[in-house]
Amino acid sequence: MKNSFIKDNKLLMETPKVRDLFDLEEQINSFSSLLDSIDKSGSFGFVGGFGTGKSTLIENVKQKRIEKKKNEVWVEFDAWKFPDRKDLWEGFVLEFARQINKEVFEEAYKEIDGKSKDDMKALINVVSKGANMFLPGAGIIKNFSNFFKTSPARRVFEIQEILEKIIKKQKKDIFIIIEDIDRSGDSGIFFLETLKQFFDNIDSGNKLVAIVPIANDKFETEKDSFLKCLNFIEYFNFSNIKLDNFVEEIFEKEFIQDPNKKSQVVSFLETTFGEYNDMTPRLLKFILRKANFNFKRQVDDELEPDFRTTIIFEFSKYLKETEGGNFYFDIFKKDNMVTNGNIFSKSLFMILEGEIGLYRTINFEGNKEAISDSDINFQFAKRDIRYPTFPSKDWFIDNRRIKNKDGCYGLCDFYLKY
């Protein structure tokens, strides 16, 4: 048995720099249309749950617009590179300049002359040479110590002048992705206030839009501050998720070549999103990475696991029976059984009966009913060596499947040990 059901672990890594595997075409088109409808420069707050995929969606919007060769430039700035927070504005201008066409720097450099602007000339010179001379979080290299010994207000003003010169050389709309500014405290708010003031006062002839992902809880606790420094607010709702494409791309073919097995996995994963508010794309990827790791251990220990059951139990470690209650896995371990009435017992029954999903559509309006009865329980037991191919194999008498004396189906107990 192959000891990995994941095709490529890189696709499960936590980074927005991956192609869309969550069928977000509708959300991507909607977001892109929203950007087109903004008719003036400003900062755009994109609010959503932590780990829900805000950055991934923005990255996919960016890539799609680049592919269409729209008349625009995209710049990315990660505030988390500046742990001291004091260099946010300086770092932003340098990163902005570094990602803009080098010819713009050279033209700006030629326009800045006179001894009184030696520091500005030097800064433009560094910017034009790229990122090799720029140390994130450390401010500007020591050549510019005099420049940055000036008052903070003057420093910001002078740097804004440099930024304005660079922007005015552009003939395209500019979209700026500002990541992790919501984790920068008061410094992040000050940065956004300064950026808003800059956008409100610049007359560049092109549209400037800063896209700022913000976590829900952070936005709610500092709503007044964010509303003062953002021009637009949009909420990200990761709903009606479809995971057929995700499963097709992530899983090894031999594990899902049976259409029923693929459909079962898709149904289980999609249902977790529908029934549990805590489930996010980030958590989904994390759990699948861990499930694949445990599956490998189970195979190496010659236990012949079913990858679907391994996935089910890994999810039970991260989902709770009630808000503030215990995790399902702990409950199963304590009771030595999977009790009825939850997604896990239903999913085990789905596998046992060979159903194609957790629910059946029962009418044209799309109303659904669960496939399993409410009284289905699974009790943990040692594997019956006569029937090693199904890890949740129930008890047998004369090759007939039956429930045990307590009315439970059987479930191999090794799943509790990983």
Secondary structure, DSSP 8 states (H G I E B T S, - for coil): --S--BS-GGGGSS-S-S---S--HHHHHHHHHHHHH--S-EEEEEEE-TTSSHHHHHHHHHHHHHHTT-SEEEEEEEGGG-TTSTTHHHHHHHHHHHHS-HHHHHHHHHH--SGGGHHHHHHHHHHHT-GGG--TTS-S-GGGTTGGGS-HHHHHHHHHHHHHHHHHT--SEEEEEEESGGGSHHHHHHHHHHHHHHHHH---SS-EEEEEEEEHHHHHHTHHHHHHH-SEEEE----S---HHHHHHHB-HHHH-SHHHHHHHHHHHHHHHHH-TT--HHHHHHHHHHHHHHHHHHHHTT----HHHHHHHHHHTT-BSSTTS-BHHHHHHHHTEE-SSSHHHHHHHHHHHT-SSSEEE-STT--EEESS-TT--EEEE---TT-TT-TT---EETTEE---TTS-EEEEGGGGG-
